[in-house]
Amino acid sequence: MQRNAALWITGAFRTSLTGGVEALAGLPPINLLLRRLSDQADYRFATLTPTNPVRAFLSRFNCGTIAPHPSLSIQTMSEPEIFCTSGTLFESDTNVLALTETLLPMNPLSRPGISRSDADKELKQRTKHLDKLRDKISENIGTYYAGTDASLPLSGRYQAIAASILFSGGVERWRARHVAGKVTAPDAELYAIRSAIVNATSRDDCTDIFIFTDSMASAR
């Protein structure tokens, strides 16, 4: 499972190895991942409503207002049967008694994990910050700012592409796409950065340069 995740991440960051390495470093070991999934199951178990049908299979401490199932409930099982039986339901029925946090049923804040809306919020904040930085740079006379990126082909038969675009005073001054050859992702990113810097420094009124790139390793 982790191998498939690593292949997917490195494929998504083909032109930005820094982001790919950071994402891979954030993958937890499989035992910790399973432990987290188990903890999340316990917390979701604790948020069941008192009338949830699942409670019919639980012990008398967690059955709520539901009548126990006549043949499948933990309450109807003998001690040897309980001792020989294992599973998610049994584990959660025991672990939920050890939870110290008070959880409200159906409360979005009590649901483990990251909400889908969090990604949009982070993207809006990042976009707002970059727009503010761009406007501040555009006010300075003689300041050029460039955006660079590179694209590597999925097949080894094709060559990498390096792209650059240059602005000054909020106006586009130059843009170009270059064939970088059969090179690695950092080399293609470095070629795009070099292209933008060379074009900016060739202008007589250029006093400062700002580069926007997603490859910090190549920028350094």
N, C-alpha and C positions, 0 to 999 in steps of 0.2 A: 504493500500500500504506500509506504513512504518512498519507494523507488518511483512509482508512478507519479507521486506528487512532485518529486524532484525533477523528473523529466518534463512535467507540465510547466513548472516554474522556470526552468532554464529555457524552455521554448518560448515562454511569454516575454522573457527578458533577453532575447537574442542580441540586441544591440546595446544593452545596458547591463553589463556583467555585475556592476556594483549592486544594483537592486536585486539581481538574481541571487548573489551570494548572501546578501542580508536576509532575503526571504528564506533561503535554505538554512541559514544559521538559526532562524526562528522556529524551525520545525522541532517540536518536542519529541523525545524518545517515545517509542510505541507504548511502553509501560505507563508513562506519565499521561499519554493521550487517552489510554483506556481508563486510567484512574479519573481523569477529568470528565470523561463521558459518564462514568458511573456516578460521580458526584452530581452532575447535572441531572441525571435520572432521579436521584434522591430528592433534589429540590423540586423538580417537576411533580414528583409523587406527592410532595407535601402540599402542593397547591390544588390538589383535587378537591372538588366541591363535596360537601357531606353526602350528596345524593348521587355521586358518580357511581355507575354500575361496577366499576373496578373494585370498589370497596367491599363488594359482596364476597370477594375471595380472600379478604385480609383477616388478620387476627382481631380479637375483640377490642384491642387498643386503637385500631385504625379503621374500623368498619363504619364509623359515623352513624348515620340514621338508616343505613341500608341493612335489610335482613340478610344474614349469611346464606351463602349458597348451600343447599342441602348436602351436596356430595363433593364439591370442589373447594370449599372454603378451608382456610388454614384452621379455623376453629373446630372443624369436624374431623381433623386428622389426629391420629394418635402420636405420641412422642416418638416412637420408632420411625413412623412415616415422615414426620417433620425432620428428624435427624438425617434420613436418607435422601431427602429432597433438596435440591438446590436450583437456583435460577434468579433472574432479575427481580421477580416479584417477591421472593423470600428475602433477598438481600435488602431491597428497599423497605420492606415491612419492618425489618430490624433497624436499619440505619436511620430511618426517619425519626426514631425516638431519640437519637443522639443529636439532632439538629438543634442549634441554639438560636438561630435567626428566625424571627417571626415573619412569615410570608402571607401575603393576601392572595386569595384565589383570583385568577384572571388579571392580575396586576402586571402591566407591561414591564415595570421596573424590576419585578421579581423573576423574570424569565432570563435564564443564563444565556450568554452569547451576545453577539453584536447585532444590532438591528440594521436592517437594510438602509434606513434613512441616515444612519451615521456616516456612511460613505459619501452621500450627497452633501451632508453638512461640512465634512472635511474638505471636499472638493471646492465648495463655495468659498470657504475661508482661504484656501490656498489661492484660488483665482482672484479673490479680492486683494490679497497681499501682493500678488504679482502685478495686478493692474495698478495698484498704488505706487509700486516701485517703478513701473514703466512710466507713469505720468511724472514722477519726480525726476527721472532721468531725462525725459523729453524737454524739460524746462531749461536744461543747461545747454548753452550754445557750444558747439564743438564736441558734444558727447554722442558717440555712436553705440548702439546696442544691437546685438545679433543673436539670432536663434539658430542653433545647429542640431542636426540629427543625422543618423545613418541607418541604413537598412541592409540587412544581410539576407541573401536568398536562401530558401529552404533546400535548394539543390546545389551541389557543388559545381555544376556546369555553368552557373551564372556568376556575375561579379557584383561586389558590394557597391552601393550608391551612397554618396555623401552629399548632403544638402545644407545650404546656408542661406540666410536672409538677413539683410542689414537695414537698420532704420536710423533716422536722425530727425529730431524735432517732430516725431510722430508721423513722419513720411517715409515710405519705403524707398530706399536708395539703390538697392541691388539685391538680386537673388540668383542662385545658381545651383545646379545639380551636377555632380561630377561622378564619373566612373572610377571607383577606388581600386579596382582589381580584386583578385581573390585573396583577401586579407582577413584578419581577425576583426572582431567587433571593436575593441579598443583602437586599433589602427584606423578603422573607418571613421570612428568618432573623432579621433585626433586630426584626421585629414579635413573633416568638415570645420573643426575649430580653427585650424591653420588657415583654411581658405577665407574664413570671415575676418580673421585678424589681418591677413595680408591685404585684403581689399580695403579694410578700414584705415590702416596705417598709410596707404597710398594716397589718401586724401589730405590736402593741405590744411584743412580746418579741423582735423581730428586731434583732440586733446585728451580724450578719455574713451575707453572701450569697456563695455559690459557684455559678457557672454552668458546666454541662457542655454544650458545643456543638461541632459539627464545622465551624463557620464562624468562623474567627478574624478574618477581615476585618470581619464584622458586629460581633463582640464588641469590637473596638478602637474 
